[in-house]
């Protein structure tokens, strides 16, 4: 299944959610692209539309490592395990939260203005995005919705990798997804039009949805009052005839790649303009590449660049990736290199082909006791049957940690 654009995907997604119509719910879009999808879902369900804004709380020494997230209304969730093994103090947490809270308020003001957020206490929260790559922001948003008192949390997206259900299992009551393709590279590949959604479009969608919902509520109230005034004869007949409201198909529109969601920034709001928006889309596509490899994603591999001639990534030192002596385990380094080699080979494959590692030779030159390891993979040979990739790994001082030479077989698409 492909989608013409986010509006089309939203309409298709809404058709799966129609059983929710009439329930006490709020449809929450993840800015920016998710709001365009959510607008159609809200219209179909006759529900109020709002945004859900979250900010990741990154460990001070390793900002890409999330120790929690915050949302509006003083909502906060903390990952106690990350806090414990990273040695973060309460003062550190407070400092990070204060900084992220200021940014959250700025973005809230930009999207919502002076309009108060829709309360979630005791209601169904239907979170909508235009797709899932790594799922990190979606998880944070679900946790924040729960912290804001939502009685039930549903996450609805048009497309996601097969691993999404297990990744999000502990954070959502239900995941509704139209497509979970085995070969998942990026959200945008499932759209004919995946152009960026600007902040102004988000604001316009929210205003239009608010006006439409208010008008619909007023019409329902007028009808109800007329029924009551009609008394036993005509009033009862009118009430019966108008009983449940007809459902309307819903839809979806533009936004940042991966629903405008990256591990570091889920709101996607970027007053710097379309250049920054394009950069965000690129980052999300990189995250999608990592999402193809659940093991690499679980290790915490962060992809910084991916082109056929060079792939770059990082892996942060963490206690659970170390030997008993506190050194980053060789297996973690080899996994980082193997993941990059796979991505590099993948980007050099002919159409329809697949790849698999057939051999890998590693030379270790230095131990890693802290910080990040940067890996750079480059193709040494791209042939019809094999691709050879060399990956160099460096510590934060720029010293080589290891070198891995990998041979990847080029397989036919059905092989």
Secondary structure, 3 states (H helix, E strand, C coil): CCECCHHHHHHHHHHHHHHHCCCCEEEEECCCHHHHHHHHHHHHHCCEEEECCEEEEEECCEEEEEEEEEECCCCEEECHHHHHHHCCCHHHHHHHHHHHHHHHHHHHHHHHCCCCCCCCECCEEEEEECCECCCHHHHHHHHHHHHCCECEEEEEEEEECCCHHHHCCCCCCEEEEEECCCCCCCHHHHECCCCCCCHHHHHHHHHHHHHHHHHHHHHHHHHHHHHHHHCCCHHHHHHHHCCCCCCCCCCCCCCCHHHHCECCECCCCCCCCHHHHHHHHHHHHHHHHHHCCHHHHHHCCEEEEEECCEEEEEEECCHHHECCCCCECHHHHHHHHHHHHHHHHHHCCCCCCEEEEEEEEEEECCCCCCCEEEEEEEEEEECCCEEEEEEEEECCCCCEEEEEEEEEEEECCCC
